[in-house]
């Protein structure tokens, strides 16, 4: 439990200080772009799925579950 409290305390210190933050590492940026690309492709596959299936109950459930 002590490690959790120390971790939270350190996170607050890092976000509350006035020191300039270091720019993102190249690997971090690459991971973010990869995630963005995967999400865009997932949206396309989702649209293809809805346009090709004929099961109305499945379509209704997928649309219902995808609402925020």
C-alpha positions as CSV (number, residue, x, y, z in Angstrom):
1,X,0.0,0.0,0.0
2,X,2.9,2.3,0.7
3,X,4.2,2.0,-2.8
4,X,0.9,3.0,-4.2
5,X,0.7,6.2,-2.1
6,X,4.3,7.0,-3.0
7,X,3.6,6.5,-6.7
8,X,0.6,8.8,-6.6
9,X,2.5,11.4,-4.6
10,X,5.3,11.3,-7.2
11,X,2.8,11.6,-10.1
12,X,1.3,14.7,-8.5
13,X,4.8,16.2,-8.0
14,X,5.6,15.7,-11.6
15,X,2.5,17.4,-12.9
16,X,2.5,20.2,-10.4
17,X,6.1,21.4,-10.9
18,X,7.0,24.4,-13.1
19,X,9.9,22.6,-14.9
20,X,9.5,22.3,-18.7
21,X,8.5,18.8,-19.8
22,X,10.8,16.8,-22.1
23,X,9.5,16.2,-25.6
24,X,8.1,12.8,-26.4
25,X,10.6,10.1,-27.3
26,X,10.6,8.8,-30.9
27,X,9.3,5.4,-29.8
28,X,6.4,7.0,-27.9
29,X,5.4,9.0,-30.9
30,X,5.6,5.9,-33.1
31,X,3.4,4.0,-30.7
32,X,0.8,6.8,-30.7
33,X,0.7,6.9,-34.5
34,X,0.4,3.1,-34.6
35,X,-2.5,3.2,-32.2
36,X,-4.2,6.0,-34.2
37,X,-3.8,3.9,-37.4
38,X,-5.3,0.8,-35.7
39,X,-8.3,2.8,-34.5
40,X,-9.0,4.2,-37.9
41,X,-8.8,0.8,-39.4
42,X,-11.1,-0.6,-36.8
43,X,-13.7,2.0,-37.7
44,X,-13.4,0.9,-41.4
45,X,-13.8,-2.8,-40.5
46,X,-16.8,-2.0,-38.3
47,X,-18.5,-0.2,-41.2
48,X,-17.7,-3.1,-43.6
49,X,-19.1,-5.6,-41.0
50,X,-22.4,-3.6,-40.7
51,X,-22.7,-3.3,-44.5
52,X,-22.1,-7.0,-45.2
53,X,-24.1,-8.9,-42.5
54,X,-27.8,-9.7,-43.0
55,X,-28.5,-10.7,-39.4
56,X,-30.8,-7.9,-38.2
57,X,-30.6,-8.9,-34.5
58,X,-26.8,-8.8,-34.6
59,X,-26.8,-5.4,-36.3
60,X,-29.2,-4.0,-33.7
61,X,-27.1,-5.4,-30.8
62,X,-23.8,-4.1,-32.3
63,X,-25.3,-0.6,-32.8
64,X,-26.8,-0.6,-29.4
65,X,-23.6,-1.7,-27.7
66,X,-21.5,0.8,-29.7
67,X,-23.4,3.9,-28.4
68,X,-21.4,5.9,-25.8
